[in-house]
């Protein structure tokens, strides 16, 4: 919105033409959220402490986690606020894809907020039931997917990486597929958020990749050159991605080991849903398996652990799931687990970006 007001005067001051460029506004969005978070972060942490919004630690978790008991949580509220504020300032406020990305952030943030608040007030780590949480996730993801599907000009084909000619038209089934991606991404990020800084860094890396994907998808010439689908208007999603990257960097300032604040479900569920929404808008849903590989591995480790436990009557594949706890119980110090997962996420992101030329 602000850039629209500034751009009005570009005819009088030619330097203001720079606000036409998505790249420039993406940089501004990134810096805006970063600066806002650094300025407001300390105050928000103090408010959370005063409101006794402290993290509850399960007794059956890793023993070294008991020291985290009472650390302020729900820091994701500030992430959502600064991202929405910055996106509203620097992105096209009427772009349907930007609005839908912000909607995903808000709607899944509401689910996470209720879950976090209930856990804290009950003081037993029992928030919303898994069934209730999942049903609301499905409802919101279907709503968002339905609206994306009906955006004028949106391509309803599913594009398969590495193959130029394979892009089946799924019709209305594409809505279900998009909803699955959004819900899966939201829950996978939520499962990953178990160590200080473990989830936010791969999120920063993943949104960095999708910033590039959204920009090239919204640029007709570049999209044609790279043989990827052109999505008119998708370039504005770069600004949204940049805003989340800046907010993520600001949050990491306080969330790095030893963490002063956790994002809570209000942060992990909303950011995961936003990432999934960006993935479907840019038609790079399948690549998410690579770019978001850390999140996928964490989710699969839980699925395998639970399934194996039920089939074998109590045996386990891992010492504890999600898999980051397995390495902790093997004796890896928490910072080593975190940094190694960061390294893996960067490697996977580079592999995902390389698919732009492998068509």
Steps between C-alpha positions, in 0.01 A plus 500: 500500500775749593688440176181583307477834677868574441482398135230758433773765497738315265425741214627791712795309645641237264693329781169368630475275194709252697185406695365338186749219537404193699864434588536838668175464694598149606821637651301771678253241635786284630671791673172632641411174676857445620528847652151486652568164661832612644334815639191329641635157586638579846182679604278216377709244690454704818124521441480123449688450827265734683200312360665172607493365146773246574574177316387177666750214460380139498666275756546223242709726276881522492626566857707802396182678385368548853717812529283657226193486725339841526681657203258750340314352205252625238766724346337413169244772572764764437618316187149510357452866593821630343454287185146627445606859568798487264310316225220755522755779460706369212289249304208565270210500751245372247709218355293181560803278561642736762162518672470121505851459643417746776169320558679169547735664750209647698262202494758239600639749750157506667507120533849515648408784736203312644710185535787684675273699728307189604823312576632780718178551693456128565870469592514141373600540135150393390373752250249437225443134427679368192162434335368853555824659389515285186138570404554877521822469301317306231216752489727803470731331247206397283365854512836650401552238227152559360567874479842447337342262248251768398744788465467623143774352284626248757641189332324181613773265377736312728858548381750221557864610539759368253229431239391783270209315346345344810240735644164326549185704550353375827186710473319544832724235657774761493319677785540189717864469404573862588320462833708191576822690431398788729394274789805276462736797492337656807525184708850412380635839609317462831669163563841647418464780754653310792846649548628857527513647151442164333183589309552866421829463311373239249192720463719798411686286245178356353332840469818627337461234232132571450576871481702417190235260368222756542702772331588292194148353481360853485746613229372387161834509317701325772226240555497421130879472490506262797202298371298553814134609513442873484267613780388858441524695824703237685802730507339703780523192723876567507430797724307277741785246501752777564292623794505154657875468445559829682266401783672162520841660535367730770341209684821296475682782680298409810434132423862392444637260761435550786160634395345800670165438330324226302267559207237254626236338283373846409828545315578154367152415372454839333846514339470140381161573344635817337790302354264239359278773354795663325604159367162437334470854364841474330417150366805359681318265738697188416832682542393567858602141579858607425505863617306418815683171538576558869130544573412195291758282679377615840138419410587162347703406809188550715276308259742205484556502876128490579422238234789274602407534867145386431593216264772354726314552826733752657830493312658818363706592196644813660582568861248785478310676224511750335845397388686799648428353845651170386835668441474683831455171685796357310713761674519779242501843669194705405699769311666228289164350402367845412796614289524170313133516414556858377781378274280224360218748432737725302626205294144389425403856408785519249387169350146632477610820328708299252177352361432836336748399232422129500189493287 
